[in-house]
């Protein structure tokens, strides 16, 4: 069970880092869009937004893994 706790703690730390990255990227995207209304429609803007969305989806998957690990740790198998 100690390994599960390490995994949970590690993933929580990674999640916090990704959360901050997503927040910063969203803030940066808003700034870029303020400078140029067409930024989101540009290749660079589209790529930036898609990567930000992918990072946010990764956070959801990390949450699911943490949730499953906690269930196993708490012997909640059902």
N, C-alpha and C positions, 0 to 999 in steps of 0.2 A: 504494500500500500504506500510505502514511502516513495516509490517510483512514480505512482500516480500523482502524489502531491507535488513532486518535482515537475512533472509534465504540466499539471494544472498551473502551477506558479509561473513556469516558463511561458506557457501560452498566454497567460494573463498579461505578462510583461510585453510580449510581442504584440498582443492586441492593443495595448495602450500606445505603443509606438506607432502602429498602423493607424490607430484612431487620430493621433496627432498629425500624422502625415496626410490623412484624408482631409482633416480640418484645414490644414495649411494649403493643400492643393485647391480646395474649394474656395478659400479666401483669395488665392492667387488667380484662379479662374475668374472670379468676380471682378478683380482689379483689371485683368486683361480685357474682359468684356466691357468694362467701363471706358477703357482707352479706345477700344475699337468694337463697335457693335457686331461686326462680321467675324470676330475672332473665333467664336464657337463653331462657325461654319467652315473655318479654314482647316486644312489638313492637320496643322499643328494643334489647333484647338480641339478638333474631334479626337485626335489621339490622346490628348491630355485628359479630356473628359472621360473617355473610355477607360483609361488606366486608373483614374480616380474611382470610377464605378467598380472596376475589377478589384481594387484594393478593398473597397467597402464590402463587396461580396465575399472576399477572403475573410474579413472580420466575422461575417455570419457563419462561415464554415468553422472558423476557430471557436466561436461560441458553441457550436454544436458539439465539437470534440470535447471542449471543457465540460459541457453539460453531461455528455456520456461518461467521461472519466469520473466525474463526481458521483454519478449514479453507481458506477462500479465500486468506487471507493466506499460508498455508503451502503453497499450490498442491496441496492435497489435494482435488481435485474429484470424486473417485470414491467 
